[in-house]
Amino acid sequence: MSWARAATWLVGAPLLLCLPSFAASAAPPRAADDLARGEVLLRAASSEASPSDRRKTLASALAHFESSFGTEPSWPAAAGASEANLQLGSSACAAGWYWLATDHADYSDRYLAWQAGALTSVFEQRAMFTFELPGPAATLRVDGFGVPIGAADRALAFDVGAHTVLATSADGEAFQGTLEVAPEQVGGRYFFPVAFGKMLRAGEEDPNLPRGKTRPDPPDTSMSALQIGTIIGTVALASGIAVGGGYLLFGEENPRGLDTVEGAVVVVTELLVIGAGTLIALLSDG
């Protein structure tokens, strides 16, 4: 070996020895730290005596798992998030994280053991629903829990009962509905349609809601010119007949008395005219 080649080997050998440590340090330390912290909190949650403290610990563990997955997606982080959601009571979100774990599976013995247990704990004795989305979803929440958006179109697990679904699209539209799961649907797979619509602002009326009955306008109680004219004409005519009838019946030179045919005709005609005029006035007023 020449001195030049020897010198080259002596300089390069330490660099080769440093490569493994350099590769290890290249992995994001935050993802590993969040994963480890999440696992510690997940184990600690089972020993919490207070239900509220247990939920707080589980929520904190979930936040670390989500942060780890967001920094560096891995099946252990997704598996931890799935378990945390399941213990918090959201089987739908647990199923969503299960699918993300399978997307990043390494098919190691540890993964296969977790997968077998998760299939039972997440999906068994539940109904599976897939949301039929008309377009890309920006957010999806079930009963207040956020489903990982990467699993929004995957089969999610639901317990029997009513579940509130809130979703928003990438275009800013929204959907709100209720998913009802019947006991006979357990073990089956179904689809739930989602129709995005315009997101209403505060005080804005929803055009899709049925419109309420409008209050009718108050009736017009004023008298028309025709009604006034009819009443005046009826009164004038009746007055004229009354004057004329009085003259015929009771005048000094009256050739026809009340006991005559002519007198009786005058009285009947007067009464008919007054009655007809009154009736016309009443009908016009209605």
C-alpha positions as CSV (number, residue, x, y, z in Angstrom):
1,M,0.0,0.0,0.0
2,S,1.4,3.4,-1.0
3,W,1.6,6.2,1.5
4,A,-1.0,8.2,-0.5
5,R,-3.5,5.3,-0.4
6,A,-2.7,4.8,3.3
7,A,-3.3,8.4,4.1
8,T,-6.6,8.4,2.2
9,W,-7.8,5.3,4.2
10,L,-6.8,6.8,7.5
11,V,-8.8,10.0,6.7
12,G,-11.9,8.2,5.3
13,A,-12.1,5.5,8.0
14,P,-13.4,7.8,10.8
15,L,-16.0,9.3,8.4
16,L,-17.4,5.8,7.6
17,L,-17.5,5.0,11.3
18,C,-19.6,8.2,11.9
19,L,-22.3,7.4,9.3
20,P,-24.6,5.3,11.5
21,S,-24.8,7.9,14.2
22,F,-25.3,10.7,11.5
23,A,-28.2,8.7,10.0
24,A,-29.8,8.2,13.4
25,S,-29.6,11.9,14.2
26,A,-31.2,12.7,10.9
27,A,-34.6,11.4,12.2
28,P,-36.8,14.1,13.7
29,P,-36.3,13.9,17.4
30,R,-39.6,15.6,18.2
31,A,-41.6,12.8,16.5
32,A,-39.9,10.2,18.7
33,D,-40.2,12.3,21.8
34,D,-44.0,12.9,21.2
35,L,-44.5,9.2,20.6
36,A,-42.7,8.2,23.8
37,R,-44.6,10.8,25.8
38,G,-47.9,9.7,24.3
39,E,-47.2,6.1,25.3
40,V,-46.4,7.0,28.8
41,L,-49.6,9.1,29.2
42,L,-51.7,6.3,27.6
43,R,-50.5,3.9,30.2
44,A,-50.9,6.4,33.0
45,A,-54.5,7.1,32.1
46,S,-55.6,3.6,33.2
47,S,-54.4,4.3,36.8
48,E,-56.3,7.7,37.1
49,A,-59.0,7.4,39.8
50,S,-61.1,10.4,38.6
51,P,-62.9,10.0,35.2
52,S,-62.2,13.7,34.4
53,D,-58.5,13.3,35.1
54,R,-58.5,10.1,33.0
55,R,-60.0,12.0,30.1
56,K,-57.5,14.8,30.5
57,T,-54.6,12.4,30.4
58,L,-56.0,10.6,27.4
59,A,-56.6,13.9,25.6
60,S,-53.0,14.8,26.3
61,A,-51.7,11.5,25.1
62,L,-53.8,11.9,21.9
63,A,-52.3,15.3,21.3
64,H,-48.7,13.8,21.5
65,F,-49.6,11.0,19.1
66,E,-51.1,13.4,16.6
67,S,-48.1,15.6,16.9
68,S,-45.7,12.7,16.3
69,F,-47.7,11.5,13.3
70,G,-47.8,15.0,11.9
71,T,-44.0,15.4,12.2
72,E,-43.2,11.9,10.9
73,P,-46.1,9.6,10.0
74,S,-45.7,6.1,11.5
75,W,-47.9,3.3,12.4
76,P,-47.0,3.4,16.2
77,A,-48.2,7.0,16.4
78,A,-51.4,6.2,14.5
79,A,-52.0,3.1,16.6
80,G,-51.6,5.2,19.8
81,A,-54.0,7.8,18.5
82,S,-56.5,5.0,17.7
83,E,-56.3,3.6,21.2
84,A,-56.6,7.0,22.8
85,N,-59.7,7.8,20.8
86,L,-61.2,4.4,21.6
87,Q,-60.8,5.0,25.3
88,L,-62.2,8.5,25.0
89,G,-65.3,7.0,23.5
90,S,-64.9,7.7,19.8
91,S,-64.9,4.4,17.8
92,A,-65.2,6.4,14.6
93,C,-62.0,8.3,15.1
94,A,-60.3,5.1,16.4
95,A,-61.2,3.4,13.1
96,G,-59.9,6.4,11.1
97,W,-56.5,6.2,12.9
98,Y,-56.5,2.4,12.4
99,W,-56.6,2.9,8.6
100,L,-53.7,5.4,8.8
101,A,-51.7,2.9,10.8
102,T,-52.2,0.3,8.1
103,D,-51.1,2.8,5.5
104,H,-47.7,3.0,7.3
105,A,-47.4,-0.6,8.4
106,D,-44.0,-2.3,8.5
107,Y,-45.7,-5.7,9.0
108,S,-43.4,-6.5,11.9
109,D,-44.5,-9.0,14.6
110,R,-45.3,-6.1,16.8
111,Y,-47.5,-4.5,14.1
112,L,-49.3,-7.7,13.3
113,A,-50.0,-8.3,17.0
114,W,-51.4,-4.8,17.4
115,Q,-53.5,-5.1,14.2
116,A,-55.2,-8.3,15.3
117,G,-56.2,-6.7,18.6
118,A,-57.3,-3.5,17.0
119,L,-59.6,-5.3,14.5
120,T,-61.5,-6.8,17.4
121,S,-61.5,-3.8,19.8
122,V,-62.4,-1.2,17.1
123,F,-64.7,-2.9,14.6
124,E,-66.3,-5.8,16.4
125,Q,-69.9,-5.4,17.6
126,R,-70.2,-2.1,15.6
127,A,-71.6,-0.9,12.3
128,M,-69.3,0.5,9.7
129,F,-70.2,3.6,7.7
130,T,-68.4,5.2,4.8
131,F,-69.1,8.9,4.2
132,E,-69.9,9.6,0.5
133,L,-68.2,13.0,0.1
134,P,-69.0,15.1,-3.0
135,G,-65.5,16.5,-2.9
136,P,-62.4,16.8,-0.8
137,A,-63.2,17.4,2.9
138,A,-61.3,19.9,5.0
139,T,-62.6,18.7,8.3
140,L,-64.8,15.9,9.6
141,R,-66.1,15.7,13.2
142,V,-68.2,12.9,14.7
143,D,-69.8,13.6,18.1
144,G,-67.3,16.4,18.6
145,F,-64.2,14.3,17.8
146,G,-62.0,15.1,14.9
147,V,-61.6,12.3,12.4
148,P,-58.2,12.3,10.7
149,I,-58.8,13.8,7.3
150,G,-56.7,11.1,5.6
151,A,-59.4,8.6,6.6
152,A,-62.5,10.7,5.9
153,D,-63.5,8.4,3.1
154,R,-62.7,5.1,4.8
155,A,-65.0,2.8,6.7
156,L,-65.5,4.1,10.2
157,A,-66.9,2.2,13.2
158,F,-70.1,3.4,15.0
159,D,-72.0,2.2,18.1
160,V,-75.8,1.9,18.1
161,G,-77.5,5.3,18.5
162,A,-77.5,8.8,17.0
163,H,-74.2,10.5,16.0
164,T,-73.7,14.1,15.1
165,V,-71.7,14.6,11.9
166,L,-70.1,18.0,11.0
167,A,-68.0,18.4,7.9
168,T,-66.5,21.2,5.9
169,S,-65.2,21.2,2.3
170,A,-62.1,22.7,0.9
171,D,-64.2,25.4,-0.7
172,G,-65.6,26.5,2.6
173,E,-69.0,24.8,2.4
174,A,-70.4,22.8,5.3
175,F,-72.6,19.9,6.2
176,Q,-74.4,19.0,9.4
177,G,-76.4,15.9,9.9
178,T,-77.2,13.0,12.2
179,L,-76.2,9.4,11.5
180,E,-78.6,6.9,13.1
181,V,-77.3,3.4,13.8
182,A,-80.0,0.7,14.4
183,P,-79.2,-2.5,16.4
184,E,-79.8,-4.6,13.3
185,Q,-77.0,-2.7,11.4
186,V,-74.3,-4.0,13.7
187,G,-71.8,-6.0,11.8
188,G,-72.8,-4.5,8.4
189,R,-71.2,-1.9,6.2
190,Y,-73.2,1.1,4.9
191,F,-72.8,4.5,3.2
192,F,-73.8,7.9,4.5
193,P,-74.2,10.7,1.9
194,V,-72.8,14.1,2.7
195,A,-74.0,17.1,0.8
196,F,-72.0,20.3,1.3
197,G,-73.9,23.6,1.3
198,K,-73.2,27.2,1.9
199,M,-72.0,28.1,5.4
200,L,-74.4,30.6,6.8
201,R,-73.2,33.7,8.6
202,A,-74.6,34.9,11.9
203,G,-78.2,36.1,11.5
204,E,-78.4,34.8,7.9
205,E,-81.6,32.8,7.1
206,D,-81.2,29.3,5.8
207,P,-82.9,29.1,2.3
208,N,-83.4,25.4,2.7
209,L,-85.6,25.6,5.8
210,P,-89.4,25.7,5.3
211,R,-90.7,29.2,5.5
212,G,-93.1,30.0,8.4
213,K,-96.6,31.2,7.8
214,T,-96.8,35.0,7.3
215,R,-99.2,36.9,9.4
216,P,-102.2,38.0,7.4
217,D,-102.8,41.6,6.8
218,P,-105.6,43.1,8.9
219,P,-108.9,43.5,7.1
220,D,-109.7,46.8,5.6
221,T,-112.6,48.3,7.7
222,S,-113.0,51.5,5.7
223,M,-116.0,52.0,3.5
224,S,-115.7,52.3,-0.2
225,A,-117.3,55.0,-2.3
226,L,-119.8,52.5,-3.7
227,Q,-120.9,51.5,-0.2
228,I,-121.3,55.1,0.9
229,G,-123.2,55.9,-2.3
230,T,-125.5,52.8,-1.9
231,I,-126.3,53.7,1.7
232,I,-127.1,57.4,0.8
233,G,-129.2,56.4,-2.2
234,T,-131.1,53.8,-0.2
235,V,-131.8,56.3,2.6
236,A,-132.9,59.1,0.1
237,L,-135.1,56.7,-1.8
238,A,-136.7,55.4,1.4
239,S,-137.2,58.9,2.7
240,G,-138.9,59.9,-0.5
241,I,-141.2,56.9,-0.5
242,A,-141.9,57.6,3.2
243,V,-142.8,61.2,2.5
244,G,-144.9,60.2,-0.5
245,G,-146.6,57.4,1.3
246,G,-147.3,59.6,4.2
247,Y,-149.0,62.1,1.9
248,L,-151.0,59.4,0.2
249,L,-152.1,57.8,3.5
250,F,-152.5,60.7,5.7
251,G,-152.9,63.8,3.6
252,E,-156.0,65.9,3.8
253,E,-156.8,65.4,0.2
254,N,-155.8,61.7,0.1
255,P,-158.1,59.8,-2.2
256,R,-156.7,56.5,-1.0
257,G,-156.5,55.5,2.6
258,L,-154.5,52.9,4.3
259,D,-157.4,50.5,3.9
260,T,-157.3,50.7,0.1
261,V,-155.3,48.6,-2.3
262,E,-153.3,51.6,-3.4
263,G,-152.3,52.5,0.2
264,A,-151.3,49.0,1.0
265,V,-149.1,48.8,-2.1
266,V,-147.3,52.0,-1.1
267,V,-146.5,50.6,2.4
268,V,-145.3,47.3,1.0
269,T,-143.1,48.9,-1.6
270,E,-141.6,51.2,0.9
271,L,-140.7,48.3,3.2
272,L,-139.2,46.3,0.3
273,V,-137.0,49.2,-0.9
274,I,-135.7,49.9,2.6
275,G,-135.0,46.2,3.2
276,A,-133.3,45.7,-0.2
277,G,-131.1,48.8,0.3
278,T,-130.0,47.7,3.7
279,L,-129.1,44.2,2.3
280,I,-127.1,45.7,-0.5
281,A,-125.2,47.9,1.9
282,L,-124.4,45.0,4.2
283,L,-123.2,42.8,1.3
284,S,-121.1,45.6,0.0
285,D,-119.5,46.1,3.4
286,G,-118.5,42.4,3.6
